[in-house]
Amino acid sequence: MAFTNTVSSLSLRCSSVLDSLFRCTQECDEQAYTDAIEDDRGRYRVWAANLGALQAPKSFKSLDYRLRDAVQMRDSVLSGLHRLISVSERDDSTVELGAADAGETVATSFEEGETAHHESKPGPSTEKRSIFTSATSYLSIYDDDGNMGRSIIDLSDMVLDGVRLGYDRDFECPFCRTIQNVANRSEWRKHVFGDLQPYVCTFEDCIPDMFSSRSEWFKHELDLHRREWHCSICNKPGAICGSAKDLKYHFDTAHGKEITAKQMGLVLKACERPLKYFDTFSCPLCNDWKPSVRQVEDTKEFGRHLARHLQQIALEALPLSIEGLELRGDLELTHADVAKHNAKNDNHVVVHDRVYDITKFVDEHPGGEEVLLDVAGTDATEAFEDVGHSDEARELLDEFLIGRLVERREDEFSSIIPGMGAS
């Protein structure tokens, strides 16, 4: 789709739309919607200011100027802005206030216009859903453990601009648009979180810096914030204080003059330790942290728990969809689409109504390349079954899945319905 508008003009219209929606919710006295739209409006303003979306198109600082040679990226931004504006043009019956459940907000990135309005049902819903926009969504609102939140789709399940992504080979990252090469899912997740930089100190008034890794971030919190002070004289489990001031008070009241004023500073420093046990109220972001038995150190477990919160928050920064990005198996292809890929260096086949790109397997095929070239661009179901492939071969084939067939040829139906296809 070609767009004639500028990013600047559409961004200004979006600002007006959000302002109008905010005023509307105030007039209707719907606090849940007012708070949600005010939050969206604030995040939109931050986005627009940071990227120069409201700057004049000819300004060097404007998003229009910076994307002048990146047509696809520019169209993706314009498409998102168009969708946001479209919310204000809906029929009044679809913007019915009063049925909002604040816990049912399914989209949190302002880029997608659906965030300004969503349908919700009373009460919590346990049905797993995905967010769908004009482009295929790749972020589930549930994580891998079935908990609310987004998760990172496996790299091998992505197809970007018709190119299937995968491990151990160069690919264009759909998020940062740089060329990457990762060996496995763990490295892929590290790359995505490296882009997002989710790790920030959770203590108020601390440095605003972001940390490059989870270990660096949690070490900072343990070294500077999550501390406790052990009485070196009592040396009992109960003689632990939450601050140097409390320990000093303990020394003054329980141990009299055993420590002089000159020694106090050095002793307090020597008694300081990083926390090893985290109680029920240790997590600043939830009430779900379950501490281990007091005698068992749970530092690593708590670090992972808190890190997952930061990761989920950071994942909200990803757009709900990217133009040109499809999930493996989500591509809908016809026989005509498959027929275009009928060469050794571009070989697609159909097996049981599923479409596979076997181009990179041609040279590795145990039966020789001629067999695969004979079925290139066609339905190879019969040929595949005639050979009697093993379970391992069928699993290997699944690695090359790119989509599914959405139509059958007329001659296929003729074998099911007598007379069909006859002239």
N, C-alpha and C positions, 0 to 999 in steps of 0.2 A: 504494500500500500504506500502510495506517495503522499507526502504531506506538504502543503503549501504554507502552513502557518509557521511562525517562529516560536522557539522555545519561550522567549520573553513574553510574547503576546498571550500564549496559552497559560503560562505561569501566572500572569496577572489576572486572567480570567478565573483560574483556580483559586486564587486568593479571594476574589470576589465571591465565588461560590461558597467557600468555607465560611466567609464572614456572614453571608446570607443564611446559611444553615444554622450557624450559631445563634443569630438573632431570632430565627424561627423557633428554636428549642427554648429560648428564654421566654418568648411570648407565650408558648404553650405550657410553660412551667413543667418541663420534663427534665428533671435534674440528671437522670442517668444519661440521657442523650447529650445534654449540655456539657457534662464532664467529658464524655467520650469525644465529642466533636472539638471541644477546646483542646484536648490532648492532640488530636490529629492536626488541628490548625497550628499548634505550637511546633510540632515536629516538621510540618510542611514548611513553616517559616525558616526553621533551622536549615533544612535541606536546601531551600531556595537561596538563602544567604550564603551558605558554604560553597555552593557550586556556581553562584553567579547567574542563577536562572532568571532573575528579574532585571538583570543589567541590559542596557540597550544592545541590540544584536551586533552593532559595529564596535562595541567596546572590546578591548583585548581581554578583559576580565569576564566577559559574558560566556555563558554555556553555549550559546549559538556560535560564537567565534571559535571556541575550543573544540567543538564538534563539527566544524565546517567540512572536514575531510573524512569524518567517520560517519558515513551516511547511515549504515545499519544501526549503530548505537544511537544516533540522533533520532531516527525513526522510532526506535524502541522507547525513548524518552517521550517523544510526542504522542505515541500511542497510549502510554500511561496517563499523560495529562488529559488526552481526549476522553479516556474512560472516567477519569475523575470528574470532568465537566459534565459528562452525560448523566451523572446522578441528578443534577439539578433540572434536567429536561424530562425526567420521568413523570408519568401521570401522577396526580396527587394521591390516588388510591394506593400507590405503591410506596408512598412515603408516609405511612401511618404511624404516628407517634403514640406512645402509651403502652406498647407491648414489649418494651425493651427489658432484657435481662442482662445486666452488666457483665455477668459471667459468661455470656454467650457470644461475645465478640470473637469472630473467627479470623478477621484480617487485621493486622496491626501495622502494616507498612503503607504509608500514605500514597506510595506510587500507584497502588491499585485503587481505582475509583470506588470499588465495592466497600471500602472501609468507611465511607461516610454514611452507608446505610446497609443494614443486613437484616434478614429475617431471623427471628428467634422464637423459640417455643418456651413456655413456662417450665421452670424446673431444669435441673441439669440433664444433659444428654450424654449417654455413654457410647453412642454410635460413632465409630471412627470415620472421620471425614477428611477430604482433601480440598484445598482451595483451588477452584478452576476459574481462569480468566480467559481472555481471547487467545492466549497461548497456553500450552499445556503446563499445568502446575507440577513442580517436582519437589515441593516441600510439604510433607504431611504435618498436620497440627498435633500429631501424636508422635512421641519418640519411640526408639527401638524397644523400650520396655513397656509400651502401652500407656505411658503417662502423657499428660497434656504437654504439648510443646512440639517444635519442629525438629526434624532430624535431617542429616546429610544423606542424600541419596547416593548409593554406590556408583562410583565412576563408570563401571561397565554397563550400568543401566541407562546411560545418557547418550543421546544422539544430538550433536550440535551441527546445525546447518547441513544435515544429511550425512555427517561423518560420525561414526560410532566411536566413542571414547573408550579408553581402556588402559590397563596397567602395562608397565615396561615398554612404553613407546611414547613418543612425543605427541602432545595434544594441546589444544588451546583451552585454557581454563575458562569456563563460561562465566565465572565470577569476576576475575581480575583481568581476563583477556590477555594473559601472558602465556608463553609456551612453557609447558611443564612436562616432567616425566617422573612418575611415582611408581613404586614397586608393588604396593598393596593398599588395602583400605585404610590401614593405620596411617600410612604416609599421606594419603589423600585427605584424611580428616585433619592431620597436622597442617597441611597446606591451607585448607579452608580457614581453619582457626588462626593460622598465621596471617591471613588476609584480614580477618575480622578483629584480631587483637582483643580477645574477650577479657583478658586478665588485668583487672584494676584493683587497687586496694579498696577493701570494703569498709575502711574506717574513715569516719568523717574528719575533714580538715587535713587529711594526709595528702601526699604528693599526688597530682593528677596523672602522673606518668602511666603508660601502659607497659606491661611486661611481655617479653617475647615468648615466654614459656610458662607452663603451669608451675613447674618446680621453682623458677625464679620468683614468680609472684608469691607463692605460699611461703617461701623462705623469707621474703620481705615481711610478711605478716607475722611469722613466728619470731623473727629477729627484733622487730620494732614494736609489735602490738600485743600479740598473744603470749603474754608473759605471766609468770607467777614467781613468788618469793618464798623460799623454804628457810625456815629457822634452822641455822646450823648448830644451835645448842640443844634444842628439843629433839630434833631429828625424828619427829613423829609425823605420821600421815596427816594429823589434824593441824599441824603447825605450818600451814601454807597460807600465804596472804595474797591478795589480789593486786597489791601495789606496794611500792617501796615505803610509802607513808604509813601504810597499815603495819608493815613489818617493823618499822622503827617504833611505832607505838607498842607493838608486842615486846620488843626488846626492852623498852623503857619500863613497861609495867610488869613483865614476867621475869626479867633477868637483871633488873636493877643496874648495878654499876659494872657488870661483867664486860661491857663494851664502852670504851671512852668516846667522847665526842669526836676526837680526832680519828678514831678507828671506824666510826659509824659509816662514813661514806664508802670506804673500801669493803666493809663487811656486807653492806646492802648490795653492792655490785656483785660480790662473790656469791651471794645467795640467790641471785636472779637466774631463772631458768625459762626455757620455752615451754609452753603448755604441752602436756602429754595426754591429758584426759579432757574431753569436751562434753560438758553436761547437756541436758535437754534444751537449754535456752541459748546454746552457743551460736546457732545459725541465725544470722541477721535477716535472712530472706524467707524462712519458712519455719513451721513448727513441727516438721516431720523428721527431724534428725533424731535418730535413736542411738544413744551412746552405748558403748560397750560396758562390760563390768568394770568397776572403778580400778581394779588392779591391772587391767589390760590396757596398754597404750593404744589409742585409736587416732593418732595424729594423721596417718596416711588416709584412713577411711574418711575422716572429717574433711581433709583437703580435697579428696575426690568429690565428696558431697557438695561442698561449696563451689568447686570448680564447675560442676554440672549446671549449677544455677547461672553462673556467669556465661557459660557457653550457650545456654538457652536464651538468655537475654541478648547475646551477640547475634544469634541466628535470626532474631527478629529484624536485623538490619538488611538481610538478604531480600531481594524482591521476590514476590510470590511466583513470578514467572519471568522467563526471558524469551524474547522473540527468537525463534529458530531452534529452541531447545525442546527436545522431546524425550520422553522416557522410553527405554527399550520396550518394545511390545506395544507401545501406544500409537506408533505410526500406522495409519490405515492406507493400504496400498491396493491398487487394482492390478489385473493381469497386464494391462498396458504399461503401468509403472514398472513392473518387474521386467517386462520384455525389453526395456531400454538398457538393461544391464546384462548384456549377453556376450561379454568378451573376457579374455583371460585376466586382464587387469581391472575388470569391473563385472563381477559375476554374482548375480542374485538368483536365488531359486525359491520355489514354493514347496513346502512339505507339510501336508495336512493343514492347509490353509494358514500356515505361518511362513513368514518371509525371512530368509536368511541371506546375509552377505558373506559369501564363502570365498571372496577374492583372495584373502591371505592364506587360505588353506589349499588352494589349487596345487601348489608345488609340493605340499606335504601329504597329499592324499595317497594312502597306501595302494590304491588301485590305479594310480596314474592320473595325470591331468586330463587326458582325453575324455575320461568318463564324465568329469565335471564340466568340461567344455561342451559336451554333447547336450547337456541339460541346462546350460546357461540361459537365464532369462525365461525359463519355463517352469511348469509344474513338474517337479521331480519326485512326487510322492510314489508313483508306481515303481520307478527305477530304484528308489531308495529301499522300498520294502522288498523288491525282488531279490536284492542282494542278501537280505537277512542280517542287517547290522546288529552288532552287540549293544548291550546297555551302555557300555563305555562310549561307543560311537554316538549314541543318541544324546548322551550327556555332553559330549564334545560339540555336537551340532547346536545345542542350546546356547553355547557361548557366542554364536554368530547371529542370534535372533535380533532382528531390527524392527519387526512389525507384524501385522496380520493382514490377511486378504479380506477385502470387504465386498467382493463380488465374485460370482462364478461364471465361467464361460458358458455359453448357450449349449455347447456340446456336452458339458458335464451334466446339465439338467436333463438332456435328452436320454441319458443312461438311466435316469431315475423316473422320468415321466415319459412314457412311450409317445412318440410323435412330435415331441417338442424339438424344434430346430429343423423340422422337415420343411422343404420349400413347397 
